[in-house]
Amino acid sequence: MRKLIILAILFAAGSTTTLLNAQIIGDDPALFAAKNNGFQLGVGKLPVVDDDSLGAVQLQGWVTGGDYYTGAEMRAYVSGPVQPDGFAADLRFQTGYPQLMPRMSVTANGKVGIGTTTPSFDLHTVGHTHTTGDFFGRLHVDDNGSMDSAPDTYVDELYLERHASTAFSVLPVTTAADGGLLTLAPGGNSLDHQLFFAEDGIFHRSWQGDALDWGTASWFKMLTSEDISGTPNRLAKFTGESSLGDSQLWDDGTQVGLGTDAPAAGFFLEIAGRTLVNEALNVAKNAVIQQGLQVGTDAFVGEDLSVASNGVIGDQLKVGGITQIGGALTVTDDATVTGHLGSNTATVDQTLTVGTTATPGSHRLYVGGSILAEEVTVKLEANWPDYVFSDSYNLPELKEVADFIDRHRHLPGFQSAQTIEATGGFEIGSTQRLLVEKVEELTLYAIAADQENKALKAQLEALEARLAQLEQQ
């Protein structure tokens, strides 16, 4: 037989009476309070109604003010509707000083609220939440789509919400009307970060965590595999503001191709197209160019140079081996070719050296060896020596020439052998002009000698005729 202790406690709630019953021993001890709303003749006990307090368990302590103070309370409320055989009730926990405040509630359908008495979810927390262990389950996303909450409203938290794309102070470049917004606010001196999940991508922005607004923080789209389209060994390039695709640079770790994904064997780099180099070009070994070559300044090739089409060098050209140009070669400054040079047309604005690095004097062409040519044209700035045939030309007497040769041991107008050796050579153009001058002078000497011979012959013939007449007499 159960032994019960029945206590009657009268609460200050009108004429209602609450009975407190406690079983302190037995198989299933229980403590319960019974609530009704009074007694009415002919009816009996009046039932509880919605929002009635069913009673409370209070934990009190004596204070120096001479009374007991309730530090914590657990109270039940009828949440209805009240049926003949029962009703739903909520349980609330309150703490606080100087006034008790609702802290946690458990509804009749099992929802638990912290910071709210009307939880909408199995666990509904209003305020900051800190978890030190593992978390299992799903997080609710708030619907705050019409506000661009400032960074200082997020404090030491991770916050999820649904947000309209047009409600931000600086708009992300998206066609989506709204999306999910994740805010990470680490606190301290850290920046606040936001990720906006839209239909057409994920966008990011960051700003000072204690700022009153997001200022000029711009949204940047995060690249995903949806934005990237590429080919193996092709280096990527931006094909749009927020997309990546193939560039013209191919690299398999062994060879590199520009404009081609099949570089020729034996070459580290192949450029499939015309090449313009605005600054210096320096190639330590062979250089083979299938089309034209244009270099803005110097070009240095350690070994052979082969260009299938035209070559234009803005400054110096130096080649350590054979040079073969399929088209025209234009060099604005000096050109030095240690090996053979082959070109349809070669133009060097300054100095061209072939087979030598010695450049004595101020000449434009230096050749360290012989020159084989079918035809050589020398353009002279001075007059060609047709002046020898002018009536005003003073043709030297042969005695004067003989006297000059006796004294100087070379023809007048020519350099001596010592001078040529000292200067390293002689000028073909001026020498050729002097040779023509001497040939023309010799021609005049020959003509004069011929005329004199003819005159002497005529005189001899006349004398012979006169002698014959005398002998006949």
C-alpha positions in Angstrom: 0.0 0.0 0.0 1.4 3.4 -1.0 1.8 5.9 1.6 1.0 9.5 0.4 1.6 12.8 2.1 -1.0 15.3 0.9 -0.4 18.9 1.4 -2.8 21.7 0.5 -1.2 24.9 -0.6 -3.3 28.0 -1.5 -1.9 30.2 -4.2 -2.9 33.8 -4.7 -4.9 33.1 -7.9 -8.5 33.9 -7.1 -10.4 31.0 -5.7 -8.3 28.3 -7.4 -6.8 25.6 -5.3 -3.7 23.6 -6.0 -3.1 20.3 -4.2 0.5 19.2 -3.8 0.9 15.5 -3.4 4.2 13.7 -2.8 5.1 10.0 -2.6 8.4 9.7 -0.8 8.6 5.9 -0.7 7.4 3.0 -2.8 8.1 1.5 -6.2 7.6 4.7 -8.2 7.8 7.8 -6.0 6.1 10.9 -7.5 5.6 14.5 -6.8 2.5 16.1 -8.3 0.4 19.2 -8.0 -3.3 19.2 -8.9 -4.8 22.4 -10.3 -8.5 23.4 -10.7 -10.3 26.7 -11.1 -12.5 26.4 -8.0 -15.8 24.7 -7.2 -19.3 25.6 -8.4 -22.5 24.2 -7.0 -24.3 21.9 -9.4 -21.2 21.7 -11.5 -18.4 20.7 -9.3 -14.7 21.5 -9.8 -14.1 24.0 -12.6 -11.6 22.8 -15.3 -8.4 24.6 -16.3 -8.4 26.8 -19.4 -5.8 27.8 -22.0 -2.8 29.7 -20.6 -3.5 28.7 -17.0 -0.5 28.2 -14.8 -0.6 24.7 -13.5 1.9 25.5 -10.8 5.6 26.0 -10.2 8.6 24.5 -8.5 10.6 27.3 -7.0 14.0 27.2 -5.5 14.3 29.9 -2.8 16.9 31.2 -0.4 16.8 33.4 2.7 18.3 36.8 2.2 19.3 39.5 4.6 16.2 41.5 3.7 14.2 39.2 5.9 12.5 37.1 3.2 13.0 34.1 0.9 14.1 35.1 -2.7 13.2 32.8 -5.6 16.4 32.3 -7.6 15.0 29.8 -10.2 11.6 28.5 -11.1 10.1 25.7 -13.2 6.5 26.4 -14.2 3.9 24.7 -16.4 1.2 26.4 -18.6 -1.9 25.0 -20.3 -1.3 25.4 -24.0 -4.7 23.9 -24.9 -7.1 23.1 -26.1 -8.6 21.6 -22.9 -10.4 18.3 -23.7 -12.7 16.2 -21.4 -9.8 13.7 -21.0 -6.8 16.0 -20.9 -4.9 19.0 -22.4 -1.5 20.1 -23.8 0.9 21.9 -21.6 4.2 23.7 -21.9 7.0 23.7 -19.4 9.1 26.8 -18.8 12.3 27.5 -16.8 13.0 30.9 -15.4 16.0 32.5 -13.8 17.2 36.1 -13.2 17.6 38.9 -10.8 15.9 41.2 -9.8 13.2 39.7 -11.9 12.7 36.1 -13.1 12.9 35.8 -16.9 11.9 32.9 -19.2 15.1 31.1 -20.3 14.0 27.8 -21.7 10.7 26.2 -22.7 9.5 22.7 -23.7 6.3 22.6 -25.7 3.7 19.9 -25.6 4.8 18.7 -29.0 8.4 18.3 -27.9 10.0 21.5 -29.2 12.7 23.1 -27.1 13.2 26.8 -27.0 16.2 28.7 -25.5 15.6 32.4 -25.3 12.1 32.0 -26.6 8.8 30.6 -25.3 7.4 29.8 -28.7 10.0 27.6 -30.4 9.4 26.8 -34.1 11.9 24.0 -34.3 12.9 20.9 -32.3 15.7 23.1 -30.9 15.1 26.8 -31.3 17.8 29.2 -29.9 17.5 33.0 -29.8 20.9 34.4 -29.2 24.5 33.1 -29.5 25.3 29.4 -29.4 28.6 27.8 -28.5 29.3 24.1 -29.0 32.4 22.5 -27.7 31.7 19.0 -28.9 30.5 17.4 -32.2 27.3 18.8 -33.8 24.9 16.5 -35.7 21.8 17.7 -37.5 20.7 20.6 -39.6 20.9 24.3 -39.2 17.9 26.6 -39.8 18.4 29.5 -42.2 16.7 32.8 -41.2 14.8 34.8 -43.7 16.3 38.3 -43.5 16.3 39.0 -47.2 15.4 42.6 -47.1 18.2 43.9 -44.9 22.0 44.4 -45.5 22.9 43.9 -41.8 26.1 45.7 -40.8 29.3 43.8 -39.8 28.9 45.0 -36.1 25.6 43.1 -35.9 27.4 39.8 -36.3 29.4 39.1 -33.1 31.6 35.9 -32.7 29.2 33.8 -34.7 28.4 31.8 -37.9 25.1 33.0 -39.3 23.0 31.6 -42.1 20.1 33.4 -43.8 18.2 33.8 -47.0 19.0 37.1 -48.7 17.8 39.0 -51.7 20.6 39.8 -54.2 19.3 43.4 -54.7 19.3 44.2 -50.9 23.1 44.6 -50.6 24.7 48.0 -50.6 27.1 46.8 -53.3 25.4 44.3 -55.6 27.0 41.0 -56.7 27.2 40.3 -60.4 24.4 37.7 -60.5 21.1 37.2 -62.2 19.7 35.3 -59.2 16.9 37.1 -57.3 18.0 35.7 -53.9 20.3 33.1 -52.4 21.8 31.8 -49.2 24.1 34.1 -47.2 26.7 32.7 -44.8 28.4 35.2 -42.5 31.5 34.3 -40.5 32.3 36.8 -37.7 35.4 35.4 -35.8 35.5 38.5 -33.5 38.6 40.3 -32.2 40.5 42.2 -34.9 39.4 39.7 -37.6 37.5 40.7 -40.7 33.9 39.6 -41.2 33.5 37.4 -44.3 30.3 36.6 -46.2 29.6 34.0 -48.8 26.5 34.5 -51.0 25.3 31.3 -52.7 23.4 32.2 -55.9 22.1 30.1 -58.8 25.0 31.2 -61.0 27.9 31.0 -58.5 29.3 31.7 -55.1 30.4 35.2 -54.2 32.6 36.5 -51.4 33.2 39.8 -49.6 34.9 40.9 -46.4 35.1 44.0 -44.2 36.1 45.2 -40.8 34.1 43.3 -38.1 33.2 46.4 -36.1 32.1 48.5 -39.0 28.7 50.1 -39.1 28.2 49.1 -42.7 29.9 47.1 -45.5 31.4 50.3 -47.0 32.8 49.7 -50.5 33.3 46.0 -50.0 32.9 44.4 -53.5 31.7 40.9 -54.2 34.1 38.5 -56.0 32.9 35.4 -57.7 34.7 32.2 -56.6 35.7 30.0 -59.5 34.4 26.5 -59.6 34.6 23.6 -62.1 31.5 25.1 -63.7 33.5 28.2 -64.6 36.6 26.3 -65.8 37.0 24.6 -69.2 40.4 23.4 -70.2 42.6 21.0 -72.1 45.4 19.0 -70.4 48.8 20.7 -70.7 47.2 24.0 -71.9 47.8 26.9 -69.5 44.6 28.6 -68.4 43.6 32.2 -69.2 40.6 34.3 -68.2 38.0 33.9 -71.0 35.6 36.2 -69.1 35.5 38.3 -65.9 34.9 35.1 -63.8 35.8 32.2 -66.1 38.9 30.3 -67.2 39.7 28.5 -70.5 42.5 27.5 -72.8 45.4 29.9 -73.7 47.8 29.5 -76.6 50.5 28.3 -74.3 51.1 24.5 -74.1 53.5 22.9 -71.6 53.8 19.2 -70.9 56.8 19.6 -68.6 59.3 18.8 -71.3 58.5 21.0 -74.2 56.7 24.3 -74.6 54.5 25.4 -77.5 53.1 28.8 -78.4 50.2 28.4 -80.7 50.8 24.7 -81.1 50.3 21.7 -78.9 52.7 19.6 -80.9 56.2 21.2 -80.7 58.8 19.7 -83.1 61.0 17.1 -81.6 64.4 18.3 -80.4 63.2 21.8 -79.5 62.3 23.1 -76.1 60.2 26.0 -77.4 58.2 26.2 -80.7 56.3 29.4 -81.7 53.7 28.7 -84.4 53.3 32.1 -85.8 55.1 35.4 -86.4 57.1 36.6 -83.4 57.6 40.2 -82.3 60.2 40.9 -79.6 60.1 44.5 -78.5 63.3 44.2 -76.3 66.4 42.0 -76.7 66.3 38.4 -77.9 69.0 36.2 -76.5 69.2 32.5 -77.7 72.2 30.5 -76.3 72.0 27.9 -79.0 70.2 27.3 -82.2 67.1 29.4 -83.2 64.7 28.1 -85.9 61.8 30.4 -86.8 59.3 29.0 -89.3 57.9 32.4 -90.2 59.0 36.1 -89.7 61.1 37.4 -86.8 60.9 41.0 -85.5 63.0 42.1 -82.5 62.6 45.6 -81.0 66.2 45.9 -79.8 69.2 43.4 -79.8 69.2 39.8 -81.0 71.8 37.4 -79.8 72.0 33.8 -81.0 74.8 31.6 -79.7 74.8 29.1 -82.6 72.8 28.9 -85.8 69.9 31.2 -86.8 67.3 30.1 -89.3 64.3 32.3 -90.2 61.9 31.1 -92.9 60.6 34.5 -93.8 61.7 38.1 -93.1 63.8 39.2 -90.2 63.7 42.7 -88.7 66.1 43.6 -85.9 65.6 46.9 -84.2 69.2 47.2 -82.9 72.2 44.8 -83.0 72.3 41.3 -84.4 75.0 38.8 -83.3 75.0 35.2 -84.5 77.6 32.7 -83.4 77.0 30.2 -86.2 75.3 30.0 -89.6 72.5 32.5 -90.4 69.9 31.7 -93.0 67.0 34.1 -93.7 64.3 33.0 -96.1 63.2 36.6 -96.9 64.7 40.0 -96.3 66.9 40.8 -93.3 66.9 44.3 -91.9 69.2 45.3 -89.0 68.9 48.8 -87.7 72.3 48.8 -86.0 75.3 46.5 -86.2 75.2 42.9 -87.4 77.8 40.3 -86.5 77.7 36.8 -88.1 80.5 34.4 -87.2 79.4 31.7 -89.7 77.7 31.8 -93.1 75.0 34.4 -93.8 72.3 33.6 -96.3 69.4 36.0 -97.1 67.4 37.2 -100.1 67.9 40.8 -99.1 70.0 42.0 -96.2 69.8 45.5 -94.9 72.2 46.7 -92.1 71.9 50.3 -91.1 75.2 50.4 -89.2 78.0 47.9 -89.2 78.0 44.3 -90.6 80.8 42.0 -89.7 81.1 38.5 -91.2 83.6 36.0 -89.9 85.4 38.5 -87.7 84.9 40.7 -84.6 87.6 43.1 -85.5 86.2 46.5 -86.7 89.1 48.9 -87.3 88.2 52.3 -88.6 84.7 53.4 -89.3 83.6 51.1 -92.0 80.1 49.5 -92.5 81.2 46.0 -93.6 84.0 43.8 -92.1 84.7 40.4 -93.6 87.2 38.0 -92.1 87.9 36.1 -95.3 87.4 36.2 -99.0 84.3 37.4 -100.8 82.9 35.6 -103.9 80.4 37.5 -105.9 79.2 37.5 -109.5 78.9 41.2 -109.5 79.9 44.1 -107.2 78.7 47.6 -107.7 80.5 50.4 -105.9 78.6 53.7 -105.7 81.0 56.7 -105.5 80.1 60.1 -104.2 83.0 61.8 -106.1 82.9 62.5 -109.9 83.9 59.6 -112.1 87.2 60.4 -113.9 85.8 61.4 -117.2 87.2 64.7 -116.3 90.5 63.4 -117.8 89.0 63.8 -121.3 88.1 67.4 -120.6 90.0 70.1 -122.6 90.8 71.8 -119.3 92.4 68.7 -117.8 96.1 69.1 -117.2 97.6 65.8 -118.3 101.0 65.3 -116.6 104.0 65.0 -118.7 105.5 61.5 -118.7 108.7 62.9 -117.4 106.8 64.2 -114.4 105.3 60.8 -113.8 108.7 59.2 -114.2 110.3 61.6 -111.8 107.4 61.0 -109.2 107.9 57.2 -109.5 111.7 57.6 -109.0 111.1 59.5 -105.9 108.0 57.7 -104.3 108.1 54.3 -105.9 104.3 54.3 -106.6 101.9 56.0 -109.1 100.7 59.6 -108.3 97.4 59.6 -106.4 97.8 56.1 -105.0 98.7 55.2 -101.4 102.0 53.6 -100.7 102.3 50.0 -99.6 103.4 51.2 -96.2 100.3 53.4 -95.8 98.0 50.5 -96.9 99.6 48.1 -94.4 99.3 50.7 -91.6 95.6 51.4 -92.3 94.7 47.7 -92.7 93.6 47.9 -96.4 92.6 50.2 -99.2 89.2 51.6 -100.4 88.0 49.8 -103.5 85.9 52.7 -104.7 88.6 55.4 -104.6 91.2 52.9 -105.9 89.0 51.9 -108.8 88.4 55.6 -109.6 92.2 56.2 -109.6 92.7 53.1 -111.8 90.2 54.4 -114.3 91.9 57.8 -114.1 95.3 56.3 -114.9 93.8 54.1 -117.7 92.2 57.2 -119.2 95.5 59.1 -118.9 97.3 56.1 -120.5 94.7 56.2 -123.2 95.5 59.9 -123.9 99.3 59.1 -123.8 98.7 56.3 -126.3 96.6 58.5 -128.5 99.3 61.2 -128.5 102.0 58.6 -129.2 99.9 57.1 -132.0 99.4 60.5 -133.5 103.1 61.3 -133.2 104.0 57.9 -134.8 101.6 58.5 -137.7 103.2 61.9 -138.2 106.7 60.5 -138.1 105.6 57.7 -140.4 104.2 60.2 -142.9 107.5 62.2 -142.7 109.5 59.0 -143.2 107.4 58.0 -146.2 107.9 61.5 -147.7 111.6 61.3 -147.2 111.8 57.8 -148.7 109.9 59.0 -151.8 112.2 62.0 -152.2 115.2 59.8 -151.9 113.9 57.5 -154.5 113.4 60.4 -156.9 116.9 61.6 -156.3 118.3 58.1 -157.0 116.4 58.0 -160.4 118.0 61.2 -161.6 
